[in-house]
């Protein structure tokens, strides 16, 4: 994905829920047909953008606390960003 597409994608996610942004494997790999290499670079760019916007970013397999509950990011989710 190009930077403009990434920005639009993230902005749409934030419009839906500005406190918690969830980016799934299905959205990037299946719907957009990204190769594994493009998927990794896109995820890295998204994580950087979200960090710069003040979000704490977590990846598949990591634990995070949201609304006083511990969560583990499942394998079908690539990134979760918490404000």
One Martini backbone bead per residue (centre of mass of N, CA, C, O) as a GRO file, in nm:
protein
   83
    1UNK     BB    1   0.099   0.034   0.018
    2UNK     BB    2   0.047   0.352   0.014
    3UNK     BB    3   0.052   0.627   0.206
    4UNK     BB    4  -0.231   0.728   0.126
    5UNK     BB    5  -0.378   0.459   0.187
    6UNK     BB    6  -0.296   0.438   0.482
    7UNK     BB    7  -0.424   0.700   0.579
    8UNK     BB    8  -0.713   0.631   0.494
    9UNK     BB    9  -0.742   0.369   0.652
   10UNK     BB   10  -0.690   0.489   0.935
   11UNK     BB   11  -0.904   0.711   0.932
   12UNK     BB   12  -1.144   0.515   0.910
   13UNK     BB   13  -1.089   0.369   1.177
   14UNK     BB   14  -1.104   0.622   1.363
   15UNK     BB   15  -1.400   0.695   1.298
   16UNK     BB   16  -1.512   0.436   1.438
   17UNK     BB   17  -1.248   0.426   1.656
   18UNK     BB   18  -1.034   0.631   1.850
   19UNK     BB   19  -0.931   0.419   2.084
   20UNK     BB   20  -0.955   0.157   1.878
   21UNK     BB   21  -0.738  -0.011   1.654
   22UNK     BB   22  -0.815  -0.261   1.403
   23UNK     BB   23  -0.599  -0.492   1.220
   24UNK     BB   24  -0.645  -0.728   0.978
   25UNK     BB   25  -0.558  -0.982   0.781
   26UNK     BB   26  -0.798  -0.970   0.584
   27UNK     BB   27  -0.773  -0.667   0.496
   28UNK     BB   28  -0.475  -0.705   0.371
   29UNK     BB   29  -0.436  -0.992   0.241
   30UNK     BB   30  -0.716  -1.047   0.105
   31UNK     BB   31  -0.848  -0.777   0.002
   32UNK     BB   32  -0.552  -0.652  -0.104
   33UNK     BB   33  -0.325  -0.869  -0.182
   34UNK     BB   34  -0.074  -0.891  -0.013
   35UNK     BB   35   0.225  -0.955   0.025
   36UNK     BB   36   0.439  -1.037   0.264
   37UNK     BB   37   0.626  -0.796   0.220
   38UNK     BB   38   0.403  -0.573   0.204
   39UNK     BB   39   0.276  -0.636   0.475
   40UNK     BB   40   0.517  -0.562   0.655
   41UNK     BB   41   0.557  -0.270   0.554
   42UNK     BB   42   0.269  -0.173   0.617
   43UNK     BB   43   0.271  -0.232   0.920
   44UNK     BB   44   0.507  -0.046   0.988
   45UNK     BB   45   0.378   0.218   0.885
   46UNK     BB   46   0.129   0.204   1.067
   47UNK     BB   47   0.277   0.203   1.338
   48UNK     BB   48   0.417   0.473   1.303
   49UNK     BB   49   0.168   0.647   1.262
   50UNK     BB   50   0.024   0.573   1.528
   51UNK     BB   51   0.249   0.662   1.716
   52UNK     BB   52   0.247   0.964   1.613
   53UNK     BB   53  -0.070   0.980   1.720
   54UNK     BB   54  -0.057   0.832   2.026
   55UNK     BB   55  -0.029   0.530   1.996
   56UNK     BB   56  -0.041   0.202   2.110
   57UNK     BB   57   0.130  -0.076   1.971
   58UNK     BB   58   0.014  -0.402   1.870
   59UNK     BB   59   0.081  -0.745   1.814
   60UNK     BB   60   0.080  -1.048   1.745
   61UNK     BB   61   0.064  -1.204   2.075
   62UNK     BB   62   0.013  -0.967   2.238
   63UNK     BB   63  -0.033  -0.780   2.528
   64UNK     BB   64  -0.323  -0.595   2.663
   65UNK     BB   65  -0.486  -0.308   2.806
   66UNK     BB   66  -0.853  -0.274   2.809
   67UNK     BB   67  -1.074  -0.177   3.016
   68UNK     BB   68  -0.939  -0.360   3.253
   69UNK     BB   69  -0.841  -0.574   3.028
   70UNK     BB   70  -0.694  -0.856   2.917
   71UNK     BB   71  -0.526  -0.902   2.601
   72UNK     BB   72  -0.488  -1.108   2.307
   73UNK     BB   73  -0.353  -1.126   2.003
   74UNK     BB   74  -0.465  -1.271   1.746
   75UNK     BB   75  -0.387  -1.421   1.436
   76UNK     BB   76  -0.614  -1.231   1.276
   77UNK     BB   77  -0.437  -1.000   1.405
   78UNK     BB   78  -0.194  -0.747   1.353
   79UNK     BB   79  -0.325  -0.475   1.486
   80UNK     BB   80  -0.322  -0.269   1.789
   81UNK     BB   81  -0.458   0.053   1.883
   82UNK     BB   82  -0.406   0.265   2.168
   83UNK     BB   83  -0.506   0.575   2.331
   0.00000   0.00000   0.00000
